[in-house]
Amino acid sequence: MKPVAEKVGTDDLGIVAKTIAEAFADDPITQWTFGKPDLFRRTLVSLMKDVYLRRGFITKSGDKAASVWLRPGESAESSLMGVLQYIGSTVPRAGFGPLIRGMRLDARMGALKPQTPLLYLFLVGVRPGAQGQGLGSLLIKDGLQMADKGGFPAYLESSKEENIPLYQRHGFEVVQEARVDDTSPPFWTMIRQPRPVAA
């Protein structure tokens, strides 16, 4: 059966979080921020419920790939309840380190993000055993339709240099390489201008 991109609701958040956590198991920024894969997975569920289901959209391809997007003009700021839930699920398990690193990473990325309305690709991940089958591209293409139809740029941060060519194939260009501080791995900000939609 040909893979398809499916919109995700609340019932699928556990599957999406597990898929992305597995895809990001060797991701330098994720390891620097969270340390423990389970902590990253729990944080994803909380963030998706609080922010991305309400102000964006989430897609998946079975249980092999998933992407998380924020609609143009929407804020990625967590609600007070979301912040409290994050603290409650993080600090007892791992202390304040992941919380502080996560806040610093969020502040750094937020400072670099253009302040114009754009479609933000927060995360896209494919489970290791399913990589190389075009599933990441499928979800990226599906999401970018919104940007092109609305005439909005699209934006992302790549936490792995080797993933940059994938994003470039979809029209993204590197803006800059950045770090949170001297202890953090680098990440790359990328932007894509909207393309004309065929009539």
N, C-alpha and C positions, 0 to 999 in steps of 0.2 A: 504494500500500500504506500502511496506517495505521502511523504511527511507534509503536515499542514501546521499553520500557526493558529493556535486556539487562544481566545481571551480567557482569562482566569478570574474566578471569583474567590470568595473567602474559603470555601471548602478545599481549594487546591493549594492554599498557601504553604502547607506542610511539604507537599511534593516539590513545589517550586524552590522552597528554601533548601531542601535536601539536595536537589539538583545543582543549585548554584554553589552551595557549600562544597560539594564534591568537585565541581569545576574549579573552584578557587582554593583547593586544598594546598596547592604549592605557590599560591600568589604571594609575592613579597609584601605588598602593602597590607593584605589581610593578615598575614602571619605577624607582621610588626604591630598591627593594631590590636588584634584579638588574642593571638597566641593559640588558643584552643579552637579547633574547628566547630565544636558543639556550641561554643559561645557565639561565633559568627552566625551559625544557623538560627539560634534563638533571636539574635538581634535582627536578622532579616525578617522573620515572621512579624516581629513587633513593628518594624519600619514599614513593611508592606501594608499592614492593617491600618496604621496611623496616617501614613502619607500617600503611598503610591496607589492604593486601591481607590482612595478618595479624590486624589488630584492628578492621577495619571492612569496608566493601564499596564497590565502585566500579561504577557503571552507565554505560551509554552508549546513544545512539540513533544507530545507524550510525556514520558518521565525522563527524557534525554537532554532537553535543552529548555532554557527559559530566559526571558528578558524582562526588564523592569524600566518603565519610562515615566517621565513627568511631562504633563502637557504644557504647552507654551503659556507663559504668564503666571504659572502656578508656583507656589513656594514649597521648598523641600523642608521647611522648618517643622519639627515635630510639635505636637500639641503638648501642653503641660502634662496631661495624663500619659501621653506616649513617653515623655522624658522620665516620668516617675516609674513607669513600667520597665523601661530600659534599665534604670538604676537598680530596681528591685530584682531584675533577672541577671544582672551583671556583677554587681559589687559583692554579693554573698558568695559567688562562685569563683571570682578572680580578683577581688580587691578593686582599688580605684584606678589601677594602671590602664586597663583597656578603655575605661570611661574617659580618662584624661586624654589618652592618645586619640581616641575617636573624636572627641570634641576639637582637638587641635587640627586633625586631618580635615574635618568638616569646615572649620574656619578657614584653613588655607585654600581648600578647593573652592569654597564660596567666594573668597576674595579674588580668585583668578577667573571665575566664570563671568562672561559678558552679562551686563545688566539689561539687555534687550530681550524681548520674548523669544524663546527658542524651545525646541523639543530636546529634552535632556535624556540621554540614554544612561541611566544610572548603572545598570549591570546587564551583561549578557553572558551566559555561561553554558557550556556543553559538558556533560559528564565525560570523563576521560575515555571510556570505551566507545563513545559515539562521536568523538572528534574526527574531523576530516571528511565528514559526510554531507557538509553543506547546511547543517541545521542552524548554526550561528548566523550564517548569511541569510537563511530563510527568515529568521526572526528580525534581523536588522532591516531587511528589505520591507517586510510587513510594517514595521514601525515607522520607517521613513516615509511611507505613503502619506501619513498625516502632515509631516513637515512640507512635503511637496504640494499637497492640495491646499494647504493654508499659506504657502509662501514663506515659511519660517526656516531659519537656519536650524541645524541639529548640532548637538554638542555632547562630548563625552570626555572622560579621563581614562587613559589606558595605563594600567599598572604593570604591564609587561611590554617591553620593547618589541618582542617577537610578534605581538598581536597587532602592531601598527600597520603592517601591510594588509591585513584583513580589512581594517577600517578604511584604509586608503582605496581599496578596491570598490568601496561603497561611496567614495567621493569625499571622505574626511581628509583634512590636512592638519599636520602638526602645527600648533601655535607655539608651544614652548615645553621644555622639560622643567620640572619643579620638584621640590622636596618640602616636607613639613619642617625639618631641621636636619642637622648633620647626622643624626642617628637613623633617619628614616630612609627607606629605598626611594628611588625617583618614581615619578609618574609623568605622563605626557598628556597635555590638554590638546584636544582636537576639535575642529569645527568643520561643518559641511554646509555649503550654501544650497538653498532650495533649487530643485531642477524643474523645468517646465513639465507640466502634466499633459500627456497626449489627449487630444480631444476625442 
